[in-house]
């Protein structure tokens, strides 16, 4: 029997005749999504990481009690496993443009949608990955061109309307090079390519691995996107582990009211026979694994397993 992709199976499930007790999506999950391979495309945000030069880095610390609860905790006390049964962490996040992001139009556009305005339909979309790593190997400042999109379509067919297009440059492999990562030259996306993707292919949004869309003096690509009410993803990782066509992307993000940026989590969902990623059987998620050693808070405020 011919196997169909997860994206095709989802589309089929959504057009099946509806019934009051319809469980077509559950059937899809059991037959396809449960066996699919899941690949995280997200950097964990940390106190030390690349950030746009105009912003500061985050600070992590133990959360303190904001008020006294007699017999339990005093105002200003730090919560501990030993004294209170739990711990909590406080994050000083000096910007919502930090780490792997989802930028809404309000980031640049005074009349644009904020992160809390984005519809729930952002949750799951077809994923397109356009690989420009050969060009970047020759020129670190290479920007995606319309010709690269045409070459992708010649191999895989027309880009689906409403899809998410991720531009693979492998720049994310330099994430640990904190200073170099944010400096020019770095790979980008040309304005012509952005206009083609949105106006001709009507995609949902595009994403890239660096922290900026392009290296033009006025960030012309990002300015055009935001002022035309389009979102974008930045700081994406692991695009080398994802098929160029046929996968889905799950999109999650924090929802601060009126937020001008989003701390995002992107997960690619690849067909079951894809060599990368993990299935639900590999990582069921409940119960979660036990740490190798008790968690201790380090000098940077991050909780890590620390052997005695």
N, C-alpha and C positions, 0 to 999 in steps of 0.2 A: 504494500500500500504506500502511495506517495506521501511523504511527510511534508507538512506545511509549516511555515515559520510561525513564531509566536505572534508576530504582528498580524499575519493573515488569519490565524486562529481567533485572535481577539476581534478582528473586523467581522469574521463570520458569526461569532457569538452575538455581536451587537445587532446584526440584521436578522437573526432568527425571529420567527413570530413570537410575540410576547404572550405569556399566559399568566394567570394570577399566581400560580405556583412555579413560575419559570426559574429554573436553576442552571440555565445555560452557562452563566459566568462561573459557577462552581464547577461545572463539568470541564470548562476550559482550564480552570486552575488545576484540577486533578490530572487532566490529560496532558497539559503542556507546561503551564507556569510552575507547577510544583517540581517538574523535572528540569526546568530551564536553569541556565547558569547566570548567577548574579555577580556583577563586577562593580565595586565601589569606585566612583570617579571623583572622589572628594578628599582633599587634604584635611586632616584634623587641625583645627586652629590651636595655636600655642603661643606662649609668651615671646618666643624667639622664632620669627619666620619672615619671609619677604612681605613688605607692605609698601604701598605708594609713598614716596619720600615726604609728602606733605602730612602724613599721618603718623602717629606714634604706635608702638606695639602694645598689645594687651598685657594686663597684669592679672595673675591668678593668686588668690589667697584663701585661707579658711574663712568661712562665713561666721560672723559674730551675731549673737542674739541682739535683736533690736529693742527688746524690752525684757523686763524681769518676769519670770513665772515662779512665784514663791515655791521653794522646796525642789525646784528642778533646774533653773538656769537664771543667771543674773545678766542684766544688760551689759553688753560688751564681751561676754564670755564666748570662747570658741567652742563649737560643738565637737564632741569626740565620741568615738565608739564606746570608750570605757565609761564615760560619765553620763552620756545621753542616749546611747544605743545607735546613733547615726552620726554622719558627718555631712557637711554641705560646703560648697565652694562659691566664693564671690568672684565675679569676673569684672574687671575694669576694661571695658571695650571702648576705646576712644573713637572708634568709627564703625559704621556698619558696612564699610568697604574693606572687609578683612577676610583673608583666606579664600576659600571657594565660595563664590557669591552668585546671587541672582539680582541683577540691577533692574529696578522698575524705571519707567520714564521720569518719575519725580526726582530722580538723582540729578537730572539736568533741567527738567522742564517744570516751570512753576505751575502749570496746569495739568501735569501728567499724573497718571495713576501711581499711587504709593504701593508698597509691598502688601499692605492689608487690603488693597483693592483687587488684587489678582484673583481671577476666578478659580474655583476648585477644578476646573477642566485642565489646568496645568499639570495635574497629577501624573498622567501617563500618556506618552506620545511615541510615534515611530522615531527611531534614532538613525541619523545619517552621520557617518564619520568620513571626512575628506582629508586624506593624508598628504601633507606638504613637506614631510620630513626630507625627501631627496633635495628639494629646493632649499630648505633651511640648512642642510649640510653644506651647501655651496655658498649660501648668503644668510647669515643669522637674522638679517632684517627683512627677509622675504615676507610679502603679504599675499594672502590668498587672492587669486585673480579669477575672473569669470571663466577663463580658459580651463582652470583647474576644475571648476564645477562642471563644465561641459565634458571634460575627460571622465569625471566620475559618472556622469549620466550615460556616457557611451558604454561603460562597463556594466552599470547596474540598473539603468532605466531612470525615468523621471523622478526627481525628488518629490516625495509625497507632500501634498498640501497639509499644513498644520504640524509638520514634523519639527524636530529639533536637529539642527545641523551643528555638529562639533568639528572644529578644525584641529586636526592632530598635527602638532609640530614637535612633540617630545620635549618642549621647553620645561615641562613639569619635572623632568628628571633632574633639573638643576635647582629644585626647590631648596635644597640644603645650602646652596650658594647664595646666602641671604642678600648680599650686596649686589652681586652680578645679576641676579634674577630680575631685579627691578630697573636695571640700567639699559639704555639703548646701546647697540641695536638689539631688538628682539622681534620674533615673528609676529605678524599682525594680519588684519583682514582689510582689504582695500574697500573704499567707499563704493566702487563699481560692483564689487562682489556682494556687498550688503544690500545694495539696491536691487540687484538681480534676485537674490534669495527672497527678499520680502515682497517686491512688487511683481516679479514674474512667477516665482514658485510659492509665494504666500506661506512661508514657514512661520512657526510660532516664535522661535528665537534661535540665535546662533550662540555658540560658546567657543572660548579659546583658552589656552593654557596660561599665557601671561596675564598680568594684572591690568593691562590696557588693551584697547581694541586695535590701536594703530600707533605709529610713531610720528604722525604729522604734528606740526607745531600747535595746532588748535584742536587736536583729537577730532578730526572732521567726521570720522566714522561713528564714534560714540555720540557726538553732537547730533548727527543726522538721525540716528536711531531714537534717541530719547525725545527729540523734538517732533518726531513722527509717531510717537506713542508705541514704540517697540521696546521690549526688554532684551537683556542679554545675560549670558553666563560668563564668569571670569574665574581664573585660577583653577581650571579643571585638571584632573589627573587621570592617568592610566588609560588613555585613549589607545595606546598600543596594544591593549589586551581585549579590544572590542572589535567585532566584525564591522566592516565598512557599510554593510547593508543588512537588513533583515532583523535587527534587534529593536527593542523598545527601550525607553528611558523613563524611570520613575523619578519624579521631581518633588523634593520636599524642601521647605524653607521656614525659618522663623517668621512670625507674623506680628511684629510690633506695630501698634496702631500708627498709621501715617508714616511708616518707615520708608526711608529713601534708599535702602539697600537691604539685602537679605543674606543671612548666613545660611548657605544652602547645602543640601545633601542630594547628590545625583547618583543613581544606581542604574547601570545598564542591565538589561535582561536579554540574554543571548539564547539561541536555540540549545536544546539539551545536549547535542553532540559537540558544542563548542568547547575547545580544549582549556580555556581559561575560566576562572570564576568558580563559584560553589553553588550547589543545588540546595533545596530545602532539606533533602536527606543528609547532605554533608554538614549543614549548619542549621538545625531546626529552630534554634533561638529560644527554646524553652525545654528544660532549664538551661540557663547559660553556663558556660564553663567556669569552674573555680579558678581563681588566680593562683599562680605558681607560688606566691608568697603573700603575706599580709600587705595591704596597701598602706603606704606611708606618704606623707606630703613632703616633697622635696623643697629645696631652697627657692625654686622658681614657682612654688605653689601648686605644682602638678602632682596628682595622686598616681603613684606607681607601685607595682609589686616590689617589695624590698625584703630580701632574705635577712633573718636576724644576724 
